[in-house]
Amino acid sequence: MKANLLTWRAGCKAGLAIAVGYFPVAMAFGLMAKAINVSGLEATLFSLLVFAGASQFMALNLIKAGVFSGEIILATLLLNFRHFLMSAALSTRLEDRRFWRLALVAFGITDETFALAMTREGKLNFSFLLGLEGTAYLAWVLGTVTGYLLGDGLPPAWQNSLAIGLYAMFAAILVPEGKKSARLLMVAALAGLINTGLSYLGRLPGGWNLIIAMVAAAAFALVMERGREEERCRATTSG
C-alpha cells in the first residue's frame, strides 16, 4: 500500500510541471468559449469530457465560423487519431492491463503526459499514471472554469498572452522533434501550406480545409515511410 501511495505521489509531482503549462492555456480556452457565447456548463463539460487542448480550440474556431457539427467531429477525430497510437504504445508498458484501467489511462493521455511517461524506464505503475494524468486533467478543468469566470475581467494584454500559450506548447513539442527529423518538419510545413492555400481559395468550409490538409500530409508521410522501408529491405538484401 505504501509503495502505491509513493508511486501516486511521484506521478502527481511529475504532473505538476505539465499542470503549470496547462492552467493558463485552459484559461485562454475558457475566455475564448465565453467570447463566442458558449455557456459555462458547455465549456466545463468540454474540458471534462474531451480533455484535448488543440481539438478544443479548433472546435471553438469552427463553431465560431458556423461549421457543420459533422465536420467538427470528423476534424477532431483526425486531429486526435494519434491518441490511438499513443494508447497502444503506453499499454505495453503497464503492469496491470485490466480493461477499466486501460480505458482510464487512455482517456488521460495527452502529448505531454505520454512523452513524460515514456521517458521512464521499465514497467509503468497504474498509480503513477493516475497521479500524472490526474494532475494535468485537474489543472486543465480548473483553468477552463477560472478563465470562463474571469471573462473580460482580465486586461486585454493578459488575455492575449494566455492565447499564445497553446502555440508555445506546440512549439515546445514540434521544435525539439523537428531537430531530430527533417521529415517531421516537411510534413508539418506541407499541412500548413495546404490549409493556407485552401483557405485562400475559399471554395470549401473551414473545417474541410483542415481535414484535407491533415489527410494529405499524413498520406505524404506514409509514402515517405514506405519508401524508407523499401530502401532498408533493398540494403538488407544486397548486404
Buried (B, 14 or more C-beta within 10 A) or exposed (E): EEEEEEBBEBBBEBBEBBBEBBBBBBBBBBBBBBBEEBEBEEBBEBBEEBBBBBBBBBBBBBBBEEBEEEBBEBBBEBBBEEBEEBBEEBBEBBEEEEEEBBEBBBBBBBBBBBBBBEEBEEEBBBBBBBBBBBBBBBBBBBBBBBBBEBEEEBEEEBBEBBBEBBEEBBEEEBEEEBEEEEBBBBBBEBBEEBBEEBBEEEEBBBBBBBBBBBEBBBEBBEEEEEEEEEEEEEEEEEE
